[in-house]
Amino acid sequence: MHMRYPVRSALVGCLVILAPGIASASYIGPGLGLGLIGTALGVVGAILLGIASILWYPVKRLVRRMRPAQAAARSAARGRD
């Protein structure tokens, strides 16, 4: 017997064998559900904090550069009065 698509045949065979197990493992209890929700929120929070920390440094440098310019403008404005 000559197999034309051996990889596809192997995948279909695995799916046929594993398909009945998928339906029997479909119940998620309350503990596992809350753990899943907590983990998902933790991952999303970590990603958002990572993005915020990457963006914070350039903003902080920009604010530090602008402060001396604002202070010089204020002192110049006070000298005119």
N, C-alpha and C positions, 0 to 999 in steps of 0.2 A: 504494500500500500504506500503510495507516494503522497506525502503531505505537502500541500501547496503553500499553506500559511501556518507554520508551526507555532509562531508566537501568538497569533490570534487564537489558534485552537487551544493553547495553554491558558490564555486569559479567560476564554469562554468556559473552559473546564473549571478553573478556579472560581469563577463567579457562580457557576451552577452548584458547586459544592458549598460555597460560603453563603449563598442567598438565604437558605432557611435559618441560619444563625442570626441574620440581621433582624428579622422580625421578632425573634424571641428576646433580643437584648434591647428592645426599644423603650423600656420603662426607665425613667430617670427619677430617682427618689428626691425628696426635698433637700436632703443634705448635699447630694451631688449637684443638684440644680443651683443651690445657693453658692456652693463652691465654684461652680462654673461661672456664675454671674460675677462673683467677687474677683475671680481670676481675669475675666474679660475686662472688668472695670479697671483693675490694676494695670493691665497691659495698655489699655487706652490712656490711662493717666500717665503712665511712664513715657509713652510716646509723646503726649502733649507737653509734659515737663521737659523732655529732651529737646523738643522744638523750641520751647520758650527759653531754655538755657542757651541754645545756640543763637537765638535772636537777641537775647538780653545784652550780651557783651558789646556788640556794635552800637546798640542804643545807648549804653552807659558811656562809651567813649565819646559819642556825639554830644551827649549832655555835658560831659566834662569839658569838651572843647568850646561849647557855647557859653558856659558860665563865665569864663574870663572876659569874653567879648561883651557880655551883658554887663558885667561889673565895670568895665572900662567905659562903656556907653553911659552908665549911670553917673560915674564920677565926672565925666565930661559934661553931662547935663547939669550937674550940681555946680560945677565951676562957672557955668554961664549965668546962673541966677544971681 
